[in-house]
């Protein structure tokens, strides 16, 4: 016999409780911040997979170790042009963007 735990909630309902429904100002701010966080994590994972230090990546793309660290730790906004340079020069890769409606 299965019993449901009445105290369990979906992640989406938790986010709605904390930040409101999609489309509200507070929720959109949260979503934008989360996307920036994901970019930092992605760059860190790519760097580590390539066996590069932050300093080595910074040298490849003409920036500083401090800036790479700030991006990876979500302490700095990143411009699209900078992201492209890191991907192209730092990782010798191609960046693809997708828009979902």
C-alpha positions in Angstrom: 0.0 0.0 0.0 1.4 3.4 -1.0 1.0 6.4 1.2 1.5 9.9 0.0 3.6 12.3 2.1 1.5 15.4 2.3 4.5 17.5 3.1 6.3 16.9 -0.2 6.0 19.6 -2.9 7.3 19.8 -6.4 10.3 22.0 -7.1 8.0 24.3 -9.2 5.6 24.8 -6.4 8.5 25.6 -4.0 9.8 28.2 -6.5 6.3 29.7 -6.9 6.0 30.0 -3.1 9.4 31.6 -2.8 9.4 33.8 -5.9 5.9 33.9 -7.3 4.4 32.7 -10.5 6.2 33.0 -13.9 5.8 36.4 -15.3 6.0 38.3 -12.0 8.9 40.6 -11.5 10.3 38.7 -8.5 10.1 35.4 -10.4 11.7 36.8 -13.6 14.6 38.2 -11.5 15.1 34.8 -10.0 15.0 33.1 -13.4 17.6 35.5 -14.9 19.9 35.0 -11.9 19.6 31.2 -12.2 20.5 31.3 -15.9 23.6 33.3 -15.1 24.5 30.8 -12.4 24.1 27.9 -14.9 26.5 29.7 -17.4 29.2 29.9 -14.6 28.7 26.2 -13.7 28.9 25.2 -17.4 32.1 27.2 -18.0 33.7 25.6 -14.9 32.7 22.1 -16.0 34.1 22.7 -19.5 37.3 24.1 -18.1 37.8 21.2 -15.8 36.9 18.7 -18.5 39.6 20.2 -20.7 42.1 20.0 -17.8 42.7 23.8 -17.7 43.3 26.0 -14.7 41.4 29.3 -14.4 44.8 31.0 -15.2 45.3 28.9 -18.3 41.8 29.6 -19.6 42.3 33.3 -18.9 45.5 33.4 -20.8 43.9 31.7 -23.8 41.1 34.2 -24.1 42.8 37.4 -23.0 41.3 38.0 -19.6 42.3 37.5 -16.0 42.1 34.5 -13.6 40.1 36.7 -11.3 37.5 37.4 -13.9 37.2 33.7 -14.8 36.7 32.9 -11.1 34.0 35.6 -10.7 32.1 34.2 -13.7 32.3 30.6 -12.4 31.2 31.7 -9.0 28.3 33.8 -10.3 29.8 37.0 -8.9 30.0 38.8 -12.3 27.6 39.3 -15.2 29.1 38.2 -18.4 28.6 39.9 -21.8 27.7 37.8 -24.8 30.9 39.0 -26.6 33.0 37.8 -23.6 31.2 34.5 -23.5 31.8 34.0 -27.2 35.5 34.8 -26.8 35.9 32.3 -23.9 34.1 29.6 -25.8 36.0 30.2 -29.1 39.4 31.1 -27.9 39.5 29.4 -24.5 37.9 26.1 -25.5 38.3 26.2 -29.3 34.6 25.4 -29.4 31.4 26.9 -30.9 28.6 28.5 -28.9 25.0 27.7 -30.0 22.1 29.7 -28.5 18.5 28.6 -28.4 15.4 30.6 -27.8 12.4 28.8 -26.4 9.0 30.4 -26.5 
